[in-house]
Amino acid sequence: MGAERRADPEGLLPLTPVALNILLALADEERHGYGIGVEVRERTGGKMRLGPGTLYGSLKRMVDGGLVEESEGPDEEEADGRGGYDAGRRRYYRLTGFGERVLAAELERLEGVVRTAQAKGFFAPGEPGRGASFTGGV
């Protein structure tokens, strides 16, 4: 990905649901790949499960694109003795500054979509899923 693309987060929008959920999983702390998958599954109530191919393929593209970077991982994992047998092999990931800007731009875009839906009476503010139902044909 070129420097000009990295300068403009909006050039990557809209994000795929997988990319959005990976960025959200990394928004509050760095995590290893399996931890990202667990966080996404738990946060979505099991509605999104990232298989290894999807997760690690997406992470590779996100690293290559400058959204995410590998890190050493939290120091406390080794210090508290709970790291497990493979703690040294785990790859940890964290958002880059560019990744944070892309996530913020996507959340702003989605907020606009929700405002539009509310203005059209699809659901009341603060009550997603309640209100008029979608009956249009696809």
Phi and psi in radians as a Rosetta constraint file:
Dihedral C 1 N 2 CA 2 C 2 CIRCULARHARMONIC -1.341 0.35
Dihedral N 2 CA 2 C 2 N 3 CIRCULARHARMONIC 2.892 0.35
Dihedral C 2 N 3 CA 3 C 3 CIRCULARHARMONIC -1.079 0.35
Dihedral N 3 CA 3 C 3 N 4 CIRCULARHARMONIC -0.659 0.35
Dihedral C 3 N 4 CA 4 C 4 CIRCULARHARMONIC -1.154 0.35
Dihedral N 4 CA 4 C 4 N 5 CIRCULARHARMONIC -0.552 0.35
Dihedral C 4 N 5 CA 5 C 5 CIRCULARHARMONIC -1.249 0.35
Dihedral N 5 CA 5 C 5 N 6 CIRCULARHARMONIC -0.662 0.35
Dihedral C 5 N 6 CA 6 C 6 CIRCULARHARMONIC -1.156 0.35
Dihedral N 6 CA 6 C 6 N 7 CIRCULARHARMONIC -0.472 0.35
Dihedral C 6 N 7 CA 7 C 7 CIRCULARHARMONIC -1.295 0.35
Dihedral N 7 CA 7 C 7 N 8 CIRCULARHARMONIC -0.363 0.35
Dihedral C 7 N 8 CA 8 C 8 CIRCULARHARMONIC -2.092 0.35
Dihedral N 8 CA 8 C 8 N 9 CIRCULARHARMONIC 1.633 0.35
Dihedral C 8 N 9 CA 9 C 9 CIRCULARHARMONIC -0.998 0.35
Dihedral N 9 CA 9 C 9 N 10 CIRCULARHARMONIC -0.568 0.35
Dihedral C 9 N 10 CA 10 C 10 CIRCULARHARMONIC -1.119 0.35
Dihedral N 10 CA 10 C 10 N 11 CIRCULARHARMONIC -0.346 0.35
Dihedral C 10 N 11 CA 11 C 11 CIRCULARHARMONIC -1.173 0.35
Dihedral N 11 CA 11 C 11 N 12 CIRCULARHARMONIC -0.276 0.35
Dihedral C 11 N 12 CA 12 C 12 CIRCULARHARMONIC -1.730 0.35
Dihedral N 12 CA 12 C 12 N 13 CIRCULARHARMONIC -0.028 0.35
Dihedral C 12 N 13 CA 13 C 13 CIRCULARHARMONIC -1.592 0.35
Dihedral N 13 CA 13 C 13 N 14 CIRCULARHARMONIC 2.657 0.35
Dihedral C 13 N 14 CA 14 C 14 CIRCULARHARMONIC -1.346 0.35
Dihedral N 14 CA 14 C 14 N 15 CIRCULARHARMONIC 2.619 0.35
Dihedral C 14 N 15 CA 15 C 15 CIRCULARHARMONIC -1.350 0.35
Dihedral N 15 CA 15 C 15 N 16 CIRCULARHARMONIC 2.680 0.35
Dihedral C 15 N 16 CA 16 C 16 CIRCULARHARMONIC -1.253 0.35
Dihedral N 16 CA 16 C 16 N 17 CIRCULARHARMONIC 2.746 0.35
Dihedral C 16 N 17 CA 17 C 17 CIRCULARHARMONIC -0.992 0.35
Dihedral N 17 CA 17 C 17 N 18 CIRCULARHARMONIC -0.637 0.35
Dihedral C 17 N 18 CA 18 C 18 CIRCULARHARMONIC -1.125 0.35
Dihedral N 18 CA 18 C 18 N 19 CIRCULARHARMONIC -0.863 0.35
Dihedral C 18 N 19 CA 19 C 19 CIRCULARHARMONIC -1.084 0.35
Dihedral N 19 CA 19 C 19 N 20 CIRCULARHARMONIC -0.762 0.35
Dihedral C 19 N 20 CA 20 C 20 CIRCULARHARMONIC -1.035 0.35
Dihedral N 20 CA 20 C 20 N 21 CIRCULARHARMONIC -0.798 0.35
Dihedral C 20 N 21 CA 21 C 21 CIRCULARHARMONIC -1.215 0.35
Dihedral N 21 CA 21 C 21 N 22 CIRCULARHARMONIC -0.575 0.35
Dihedral C 21 N 22 CA 22 C 22 CIRCULARHARMONIC -1.152 0.35
Dihedral N 22 CA 22 C 22 N 23 CIRCULARHARMONIC -0.798 0.35
Dihedral C 22 N 23 CA 23 C 23 CIRCULARHARMONIC -1.084 0.35
Dihedral N 23 CA 23 C 23 N 24 CIRCULARHARMONIC -0.713 0.35
Dihedral C 23 N 24 CA 24 C 24 CIRCULARHARMONIC -1.099 0.35
Dihedral N 24 CA 24 C 24 N 25 CIRCULARHARMONIC -0.664 0.35
Dihedral C 24 N 25 CA 25 C 25 CIRCULARHARMONIC -1.121 0.35
Dihedral N 25 CA 25 C 25 N 26 CIRCULARHARMONIC -0.525 0.35
Dihedral C 25 N 26 CA 26 C 26 CIRCULARHARMONIC -1.653 0.35
Dihedral N 26 CA 26 C 26 N 27 CIRCULARHARMONIC -0.029 0.35
Dihedral C 26 N 27 CA 27 C 27 CIRCULARHARMONIC -1.157 0.35
Dihedral N 27 CA 27 C 27 N 28 CIRCULARHARMONIC -0.540 0.35
Dihedral C 27 N 28 CA 28 C 28 CIRCULARHARMONIC -1.859 0.35
Dihedral N 28 CA 28 C 28 N 29 CIRCULARHARMONIC -0.284 0.35
Dihedral C 28 N 29 CA 29 C 29 CIRCULARHARMONIC -2.939 0.35
Dihedral N 29 CA 29 C 29 N 30 CIRCULARHARMONIC 2.759 0.35
Dihedral C 29 N 30 CA 30 C 30 CIRCULARHARMONIC -1.333 0.35
Dihedral N 30 CA 30 C 30 N 31 CIRCULARHARMONIC 2.595 0.35
Dihedral C 30 N 31 CA 31 C 31 CIRCULARHARMONIC -2.511 0.35
Dihedral N 31 CA 31 C 31 N 32 CIRCULARHARMONIC 2.740 0.35
Dihedral C 31 N 32 CA 32 C 32 CIRCULARHARMONIC -1.485 0.35
Dihedral N 32 CA 32 C 32 N 33 CIRCULARHARMONIC 2.901 0.35
Dihedral C 32 N 33 CA 33 C 33 CIRCULARHARMONIC -0.924 0.35
Dihedral N 33 CA 33 C 33 N 34 CIRCULARHARMONIC -0.857 0.35
Dihedral C 33 N 34 CA 34 C 34 CIRCULARHARMONIC -1.069 0.35
Dihedral N 34 CA 34 C 34 N 35 CIRCULARHARMONIC -0.695 0.35
Dihedral C 34 N 35 CA 35 C 35 CIRCULARHARMONIC -1.092 0.35
Dihedral N 35 CA 35 C 35 N 36 CIRCULARHARMONIC -0.617 0.35
Dihedral C 35 N 36 CA 36 C 36 CIRCULARHARMONIC -1.100 0.35
Dihedral N 36 CA 36 C 36 N 37 CIRCULARHARMONIC -0.827 0.35
Dihedral C 36 N 37 CA 37 C 37 CIRCULARHARMONIC -1.046 0.35
Dihedral N 37 CA 37 C 37 N 38 CIRCULARHARMONIC -0.731 0.35
Dihedral C 37 N 38 CA 38 C 38 CIRCULARHARMONIC -1.137 0.35
Dihedral N 38 CA 38 C 38 N 39 CIRCULARHARMONIC -0.782 0.35
Dihedral C 38 N 39 CA 39 C 39 CIRCULARHARMONIC -1.073 0.35
Dihedral N 39 CA 39 C 39 N 40 CIRCULARHARMONIC -0.758 0.35
Dihedral C 39 N 40 CA 40 C 40 CIRCULARHARMONIC -1.113 0.35
Dihedral N 40 CA 40 C 40 N 41 CIRCULARHARMONIC -0.813 0.35
Dihedral C 40 N 41 CA 41 C 41 CIRCULARHARMONIC -1.060 0.35
Dihedral N 41 CA 41 C 41 N 42 CIRCULARHARMONIC -0.797 0.35
Dihedral C 41 N 42 CA 42 C 42 CIRCULARHARMONIC -1.185 0.35
Dihedral N 42 CA 42 C 42 N 43 CIRCULARHARMONIC -0.755 0.35
Dihedral C 42 N 43 CA 43 C 43 CIRCULARHARMONIC -1.143 0.35
Dihedral N 43 CA 43 C 43 N 44 CIRCULARHARMONIC -0.554 0.35
Dihedral C 43 N 44 CA 44 C 44 CIRCULARHARMONIC -1.644 0.35
Dihedral N 44 CA 44 C 44 N 45 CIRCULARHARMONIC 0.148 0.35
Dihedral C 44 N 45 CA 45 C 45 CIRCULARHARMONIC 1.099 0.35
Dihedral N 45 CA 45 C 45 N 46 CIRCULARHARMONIC 0.537 0.35
Dihedral C 45 N 46 CA 46 C 46 CIRCULARHARMONIC 1.450 0.35
Dihedral N 46 CA 46 C 46 N 47 CIRCULARHARMONIC 0.020 0.35
Dihedral C 46 N 47 CA 47 C 47 CIRCULARHARMONIC -1.290 0.35
Dihedral N 47 CA 47 C 47 N 48 CIRCULARHARMONIC -0.428 0.35
Dihedral C 47 N 48 CA 48 C 48 CIRCULARHARMONIC -2.173 0.35
Dihedral N 48 CA 48 C 48 N 49 CIRCULARHARMONIC 2.112 0.35
Dihedral C 48 N 49 CA 49 C 49 CIRCULARHARMONIC -2.139 0.35
Dihedral N 49 CA 49 C 49 N 50 CIRCULARHARMONIC 2.129 0.35
Dihedral C 49 N 50 CA 50 C 50 CIRCULARHARMONIC -1.668 0.35
Dihedral N 50 CA 50 C 50 N 51 CIRCULARHARMONIC 1.938 0.35
Dihedral C 50 N 51 CA 51 C 51 CIRCULARHARMONIC -1.210 0.35
Dihedral N 51 CA 51 C 51 N 52 CIRCULARHARMONIC 2.847 0.35
Dihedral C 51 N 52 CA 52 C 52 CIRCULARHARMONIC -1.012 0.35
Dihedral N 52 CA 52 C 52 N 53 CIRCULARHARMONIC -0.714 0.35
Dihedral C 52 N 53 CA 53 C 53 CIRCULARHARMONIC -1.114 0.35
Dihedral N 53 CA 53 C 53 N 54 CIRCULARHARMONIC -0.781 0.35
Dihedral C 53 N 54 CA 54 C 54 CIRCULARHARMONIC -1.139 0.35
Dihedral N 54 CA 54 C 54 N 55 CIRCULARHARMONIC -0.846 0.35
Dihedral C 54 N 55 CA 55 C 55 CIRCULARHARMONIC -1.094 0.35
Dihedral N 55 CA 55 C 55 N 56 CIRCULARHARMONIC -0.962 0.35
Dihedral C 55 N 56 CA 56 C 56 CIRCULARHARMONIC -1.297 0.35
Dihedral N 56 CA 56 C 56 N 57 CIRCULARHARMONIC -0.529 0.35
Dihedral C 56 N 57 CA 57 C 57 CIRCULARHARMONIC -1.134 0.35
Dihedral N 57 CA 57 C 57 N 58 CIRCULARHARMONIC -0.740 0.35
Dihedral C 57 N 58 CA 58 C 58 CIRCULARHARMONIC -1.149 0.35
Dihedral N 58 CA 58 C 58 N 59 CIRCULARHARMONIC -0.759 0.35
Dihedral C 58 N 59 CA 59 C 59 CIRCULARHARMONIC -1.051 0.35
Dihedral N 59 CA 59 C 59 N 60 CIRCULARHARMONIC -0.718 0.35
Dihedral C 59 N 60 CA 60 C 60 CIRCULARHARMONIC -1.077 0.35
Dihedral N 60 CA 60 C 60 N 61 CIRCULARHARMONIC -0.797 0.35
Dihedral C 60 N 61 CA 61 C 61 CIRCULARHARMONIC -1.117 0.35
Dihedral N 61 CA 61 C 61 N 62 CIRCULARHARMONIC -0.643 0.35
Dihedral C 61 N 62 CA 62 C 62 CIRCULARHARMONIC -1.250 0.35
Dihedral N 62 CA 62 C 62 N 63 CIRCULARHARMONIC -0.617 0.35
Dihedral C 62 N 63 CA 63 C 63 CIRCULARHARMONIC -1.141 0.35
Dihedral N 63 CA 63 C 63 N 64 CIRCULARHARMONIC -0.848 0.35
Dihedral C 63 N 64 CA 64 C 64 CIRCULARHARMONIC -1.037 0.35
Dihedral N 64 CA 64 C 64 N 65 CIRCULARHARMONIC -0.578 0.35
Dihedral C 64 N 65 CA 65 C 65 CIRCULARHARMONIC -1.500 0.35
Dihedral N 65 CA 65 C 65 N 66 CIRCULARHARMONIC -0.050 0.35
Dihedral C 65 N 66 CA 66 C 66 CIRCULARHARMONIC 1.424 0.35
Dihedral N 66 CA 66 C 66 N 67 CIRCULARHARMONIC 0.222 0.35
Dihedral C 66 N 67 CA 67 C 67 CIRCULARHARMONIC -1.455 0.35
Dihedral N 67 CA 67 C 67 N 68 CIRCULARHARMONIC -0.565 0.35
Dihedral C 67 N 68 CA 68 C 68 CIRCULARHARMONIC -2.362 0.35
Dihedral N 68 CA 68 C 68 N 69 CIRCULARHARMONIC 2.630 0.35
Dihedral C 68 N 69 CA 69 C 69 CIRCULARHARMONIC -2.350 0.35
Dihedral N 69 CA 69 C 69 N 70 CIRCULARHARMONIC 2.687 0.35
Dihedral C 69 N 70 CA 70 C 70 CIRCULARHARMONIC -1.317 0.35
Dihedral N 70 CA 70 C 70 N 71 CIRCULARHARMONIC 2.602 0.35
Dihedral C 70 N 71 CA 71 C 71 CIRCULARHARMONIC -2.389 0.35
Dihedral N 71 CA 71 C 71 N 72 CIRCULARHARMONIC 3.010 0.35
Dihedral C 71 N 72 CA 72 C 72 CIRCULARHARMONIC -1.304 0.35
Dihedral N 72 CA 72 C 72 N 73 CIRCULARHARMONIC -0.345 0.35
Dihedral C 72 N 73 CA 73 C 73 CIRCULARHARMONIC 1.623 0.35
Dihedral N 73 CA 73 C 73 N 74 CIRCULARHARMONIC 2.949 0.35
Dihedral C 73 N 74 CA 74 C 74 CIRCULARHARMONIC -1.200 0.35
Dihedral N 74 CA 74 C 74 N 75 CIRCULARHARMONIC 2.433 0.35
Dihedral C 74 N 75 CA 75 C 75 CIRCULARHARMONIC -1.157 0.35
Dihedral N 75 CA 75 C 75 N 76 CIRCULARHARMONIC -0.566 0.35
Dihedral C 75 N 76 CA 76 C 76 CIRCULARHARMONIC -1.144 0.35
Dihedral N 76 CA 76 C 76 N 77 CIRCULARHARMONIC -0.331 0.35
Dihedral C 76 N 77 CA 77 C 77 CIRCULARHARMONIC -1.087 0.35
Dihedral N 77 CA 77 C 77 N 78 CIRCULARHARMONIC -0.787 0.35
Dihedral C 77 N 78 CA 78 C 78 CIRCULARHARMONIC -1.320 0.35
Dihedral N 78 CA 78 C 78 N 79 CIRCULARHARMONIC -0.630 0.35
Dihedral C 78 N 79 CA 79 C 79 CIRCULARHARMONIC -1.186 0.35
Dihedral N 79 CA 79 C 79 N 80 CIRCULARHARMONIC -0.606 0.35
Dihedral C 79 N 80 CA 80 C 80 CIRCULARHARMONIC -1.586 0.35
Dihedral N 80 CA 80 C 80 N 81 CIRCULARHARMONIC -0.022 0.35
Dihedral C 80 N 81 CA 81 C 81 CIRCULARHARMONIC 1.361 0.35
Dihedral N 81 CA 81 C 81 N 82 CIRCULARHARMONIC 0.107 0.35
Dihedral C 81 N 82 CA 82 C 82 CIRCULARHARMONIC -1.741 0.35
Dihedral N 82 CA 82 C 82 N 83 CIRCULARHARMONIC 0.286 0.35
Dihedral C 82 N 83 CA 83 C 83 CIRCULARHARMONIC -1.178 0.35
Dihedral N 83 CA 83 C 83 N 84 CIRCULARHARMONIC -0.448 0.35
Dihedral C 83 N 84 CA 84 C 84 CIRCULARHARMONIC 1.479 0.35
Dihedral N 84 CA 84 C 84 N 85 CIRCULARHARMONIC 3.001 0.35
Dihedral C 84 N 85 CA 85 C 85 CIRCULARHARMONIC -1.171 0.35
Dihedral N 85 CA 85 C 85 N 86 CIRCULARHARMONIC -0.451 0.35
Dihedral C 85 N 86 CA 86 C 86 CIRCULARHARMONIC -1.888 0.35
Dihedral N 86 CA 86 C 86 N 87 CIRCULARHARMONIC 0.307 0.35
Dihedral C 86 N 87 CA 87 C 87 CIRCULARHARMONIC -1.005 0.35
Dihedral N 87 CA 87 C 87 N 88 CIRCULARHARMONIC -0.623 0.35
Dihedral C 87 N 88 CA 88 C 88 CIRCULARHARMONIC -1.255 0.35
Dihedral N 88 CA 88 C 88 N 89 CIRCULARHARMONIC -0.351 0.35
Dihedral C 88 N 89 CA 89 C 89 CIRCULARHARMONIC -1.614 0.35
Dihedral N 89 CA 89 C 89 N 90 CIRCULARHARMONIC -0.272 0.35
Dihedral C 89 N 90 CA 90 C 90 CIRCULARHARMONIC -1.145 0.35
Dihedral N 90 CA 90 C 90 N 91 CIRCULARHARMONIC 2.444 0.35
Dihedral C 90 N 91 CA 91 C 91 CIRCULARHARMONIC -1.778 0.35
Dihedral N 91 CA 91 C 91 N 92 CIRCULARHARMONIC 2.204 0.35
Dihedral C 91 N 92 CA 92 C 92 CIRCULARHARMONIC -1.751 0.35
Dihedral N 92 CA 92 C 92 N 93 CIRCULARHARMONIC 2.645 0.35
Dihedral C 92 N 93 CA 93 C 93 CIRCULARHARMONIC -2.286 0.35
Dihedral N 93 CA 93 C 93 N 94 CIRCULARHARMONIC 2.616 0.35
Dihedral C 93 N 94 CA 94 C 94 CIRCULARHARMONIC -2.540 0.35
Dihedral N 94 CA 94 C 94 N 95 CIRCULARHARMONIC 2.756 0.35
Dihedral C 94 N 95 CA 95 C 95 CIRCULARHARMONIC -1.216 0.35
Dihedral N 95 CA 95 C 95 N 96 CIRCULARHARMONIC 2.540 0.35
Dihedral C 95 N 96 CA 96 C 96 CIRCULARHARMONIC -1.588 0.35
Dihedral N 96 CA 96 C 96 N 97 CIRCULARHARMONIC 3.007 0.35
Dihedral C 96 N 97 CA 97 C 97 CIRCULARHARMONIC -1.031 0.35
Dihedral N 97 CA 97 C 97 N 98 CIRCULARHARMONIC -0.695 0.35
Dihedral C 97 N 98 CA 98 C 98 CIRCULARHARMONIC -1.131 0.35
Dihedral N 98 CA 98 C 98 N 99 CIRCULARHARMONIC -0.715 0.35
Dihedral C 98 N 99 CA 99 C 99 CIRCULARHARMONIC -1.071 0.35
Dihedral N 99 CA 99 C 99 N 100 CIRCULARHARMONIC -0.675 0.35
Dihedral C 99 N 100 CA 100 C 100 CIRCULARHARMONIC -1.119 0.35
Dihedral N 100 CA 100 C 100 N 101 CIRCULARHARMONIC -0.706 0.35
Dihedral C 100 N 101 CA 101 C 101 CIRCULARHARMONIC -1.176 0.35
Dihedral N 101 CA 101 C 101 N 102 CIRCULARHARMONIC -0.674 0.35
Dihedral C 101 N 102 CA 102 C 102 CIRCULARHARMONIC -1.140 0.35
Dihedral N 102 CA 102 C 102 N 103 CIRCULARHARMONIC -0.778 0.35
Dihedral C 102 N 103 CA 103 C 103 CIRCULARHARMONIC -1.064 0.35
Dihedral N 103 CA 103 C 103 N 104 CIRCULARHARMONIC -0.792 0.35
Dihedral C 103 N 104 CA 104 C 104 CIRCULARHARMONIC -1.074 0.35
Dihedral N 104 CA 104 C 104 N 105 CIRCULARHARMONIC -0.731 0.35
Dihedral C 104 N 105 CA 105 C 105 CIRCULARHARMONIC -1.133 0.35
Dihedral N 105 CA 105 C 105 N 106 CIRCULARHARMONIC -0.692 0.35
Dihedral C 105 N 106 CA 106 C 106 CIRCULARHARMONIC -1.180 0.35
Dihedral N 106 CA 106 C 106 N 107 CIRCULARHARMONIC -0.717 0.35
Dihedral C 106 N 107 CA 107 C 107 CIRCULARHARMONIC -1.149 0.35
Dihedral N 107 CA 107 C 107 N 108 CIRCULARHARMONIC -0.628 0.35
Dihedral C 107 N 108 CA 108 C 108 CIRCULARHARMONIC -1.147 0.35
Dihedral N 108 CA 108 C 108 N 109 CIRCULARHARMONIC -0.729 0.35
Dihedral C 108 N 109 CA 109 C 109 CIRCULARHARMONIC -1.062 0.35
Dihedral N 109 CA 109 C 109 N 110 CIRCULARHARMONIC -0.797 0.35
Dihedral C 109 N 110 CA 110 C 110 CIRCULARHARMONIC -1.157 0.35
Dihedral N 110 CA 110 C 110 N 111 CIRCULARHARMONIC -0.613 0.35
Dihedral C 110 N 111 CA 111 C 111 CIRCULARHARMONIC -1.075 0.35
Dihedral N 111 CA 111 C 111 N 112 CIRCULARHARMONIC -0.671 0.35
Dihedral C 111 N 112 CA 112 C 112 CIRCULARHARMONIC -1.119 0.35
Dihedral N 112 CA 112 C 112 N 113 CIRCULARHARMONIC -0.676 0.35
Dihedral C 112 N 113 CA 113 C 113 CIRCULARHARMONIC -1.102 0.35
Dihedral N 113 CA 113 C 113 N 114 CIRCULARHARMONIC -0.764 0.35
Dihedral C 113 N 114 CA 114 C 114 CIRCULARHARMONIC -1.125 0.35
Dihedral N 114 CA 114 C 114 N 115 CIRCULARHARMONIC -0.746 0.35
Dihedral C 114 N 115 CA 115 C 115 CIRCULARHARMONIC -1.045 0.35
Dihedral N 115 CA 115 C 115 N 116 CIRCULARHARMONIC -0.717 0.35
Dihedral C 115 N 116 CA 116 C 116 CIRCULARHARMONIC -1.092 0.35
Dihedral N 116 CA 116 C 116 N 117 CIRCULARHARMONIC -0.787 0.35
Dihedral C 116 N 117 CA 117 C 117 CIRCULARHARMONIC -1.087 0.35
Dihedral N 117 CA 117 C 117 N 118 CIRCULARHARMONIC -0.690 0.35
Dihedral C 117 N 118 CA 118 C 118 CIRCULARHARMONIC -1.153 0.35
Dihedral N 118 CA 118 C 118 N 119 CIRCULARHARMONIC -0.723 0.35
Dihedral C 118 N 119 CA 119 C 119 CIRCULARHARMONIC -1.105 0.35
Dihedral N 119 CA 119 C 119 N 120 CIRCULARHARMONIC -0.501 0.35
Dihedral C 119 N 120 CA 120 C 120 CIRCULARHARMONIC -1.541 0.35
Dihedral N 120 CA 120 C 120 N 121 CIRCULARHARMONIC 0.055 0.35
Dihedral C 120 N 121 CA 121 C 121 CIRCULARHARMONIC 1.385 0.35
Dihedral N 121 CA 121 C 121 N 122 CIRCULARHARMONIC 0.298 0.35
Dihedral C 121 N 122 CA 122 C 122 CIRCULARHARMONIC -1.193 0.35
Dihedral N 122 CA 122 C 122 N 123 CIRCULARHARMONIC -0.729 0.35
Dihedral C 122 N 123 CA 123 C 123 CIRCULARHARMONIC -2.707 0.35
Dihedral N 123 CA 123 C 123 N 124 CIRCULARHARMONIC 2.680 0.35
Dihedral C 123 N 124 CA 124 C 124 CIRCULARHARMONIC -1.307 0.35
Dihedral N 124 CA 124 C 124 N 125 CIRCULARHARMONIC 2.596 0.35
Dihedral C 124 N 125 CA 125 C 125 CIRCULARHARMONIC -0.952 0.35
Dihedral N 125 CA 125 C 125 N 126 CIRCULARHARMONIC 2.358 0.35
Dihedral C 125 N 126 CA 126 C 126 CIRCULARHARMONIC 1.403 0.35
Dihedral N 126 CA 126 C 126 N 127 CIRCULARHARMONIC -0.020 0.35
Dihedral C 126 N 127 CA 127 C 127 CIRCULARHARMONIC -2.310 0.35
Dihedral N 127 CA 127 C 127 N 128 CIRCULARHARMONIC 1.150 0.35
Dihedral C 127 N 128 CA 128 C 128 CIRCULARHARMONIC -0.998 0.35
Dihedral N 128 CA 128 C 128 N 129 CIRCULARHARMONIC 2.383 0.35
Dihedral C 128 N 129 CA 129 C 129 CIRCULARHARMONIC 1.526 0.35
Dihedral N 129 CA 129 C 129 N 130 CIRCULARHARMONIC -0.156 0.35
Dihedral C 129 N 130 CA 130 C 130 CIRCULARHARMONIC -1.870 0.35
Dihedral N 130 CA 130 C 130 N 131 CIRCULARHARMONIC 2.547 0.35
Dihedral C 130 N 131 CA 131 C 131 CIRCULARHARMONIC 2.062 0.35
Dihedral N 131 CA 131 C 131 N 132 CIRCULARHARMONIC -2.643 0.35
Dihedral C 131 N 132 CA 132 C 132 CIRCULARHARMONIC -1.089 0.35
Dihedral N 132 CA 132 C 132 N 133 CIRCULARHARMONIC 2.483 0.35
Dihedral C 132 N 133 CA 133 C 133 CIRCULARHARMONIC -1.752 0.35
Dihedral N 133 CA 133 C 133 N 134 CIRCULARHARMONIC 2.718 0.35
Dihedral C 133 N 134 CA 134 C 134 CIRCULARHARMONIC -1.380 0.35
Dihedral N 134 CA 134 C 134 N 135 CIRCULARHARMONIC 2.128 0.35
Dihedral C 134 N 135 CA 135 C 135 CIRCULARHARMONIC -2.164 0.35
Dihedral N 135 CA 135 C 135 N 136 CIRCULARHARMONIC 0.078 0.35
Dihedral C 135 N 136 CA 136 C 136 CIRCULARHARMONIC -1.224 0.35
Dihedral N 136 CA 136 C 136 N 137 CIRCULARHARMONIC 2.615 0.35
Dihedral C 136 N 137 CA 137 C 137 CIRCULARHARMONIC -1.376 0.35
Dihedral N 137 CA 137 C 137 N 138 CIRCULARHARMONIC 2.628 0.35
